[in-house]
């Protein structure tokens, strides 16, 4: 085998071992949960910011209406 082929073979073996480990430890399920939680937090933050903006707009409109 050429040196390049040896390195390629080693990388393939390591990749297969890593993938098997990944599947056997259910790491992908934990990553899926982690990603889902992260997106959920992002959405919660966006909704909270939007609620504050809407509340501020209604408050300004009410103050303007009352002052007239």
C-alpha positions in Angstrom: 0.0 0.0 0.0 1.1 3.5 -0.7 1.4 5.9 2.3 -1.7 7.8 1.1 -3.7 4.6 0.9 -2.6 3.7 4.4 -3.7 7.0 5.8 -7.0 6.8 4.0 -7.5 3.3 5.3 -6.7 4.4 8.9 -9.2 7.4 8.6 -11.9 5.0 7.3 -11.3 2.7 10.2 -11.4 5.5 12.7 -14.6 6.9 11.1 -16.3 3.5 11.3 -15.3 3.1 15.0 -16.5 6.6 15.8 -19.8 6.0 14.0 -20.4 2.7 15.7 -19.6 4.3 19.1 -21.9 7.2 18.2 -24.8 4.7 17.5 -24.1 2.4 20.5 -24.1 5.2 23.1 -27.3 6.8 21.7 -25.3 10.0 21.5 -27.5 11.0 18.5 -30.6 11.0 20.7 -28.9 13.2 23.2 -27.8 15.6 20.5 -31.3 15.7 19.1 -32.7 16.6 22.5 -30.0 19.2 23.0 -30.7 20.8 19.6 -34.4 20.7 20.2 -34.0 22.4 23.6 -31.7 25.1 22.1 -34.3 25.9 19.4 -37.0 26.0 22.0 -35.1 28.5 24.1 -34.5 30.6 21.1 -38.2 30.6 20.2 -39.1 31.5 23.8 -36.7 34.4 23.7 -38.1 35.7 20.4 -41.7 35.4 21.7 -40.9 37.2 24.9 -39.2 40.0 23.0 -42.2 40.3 20.7 -44.6 40.4 23.6 -42.6 43.2 25.2 -42.6 45.2 21.9 -46.4 44.6 21.4 -47.1 45.7 25.0 -45.0 48.8 24.5 -46.8 49.7 21.3 -50.2 49.3 23.0 -49.1 51.3 26.0 -47.9 54.1 23.7 -51.2 54.0 21.7 -53.2 54.1 24.9 -51.2 57.0 26.3 -51.6 58.9 23.1 -55.4 58.2 23.0 -55.8 59.2 26.7 -53.8 62.5 26.2 -56.0 63.5 23.3 
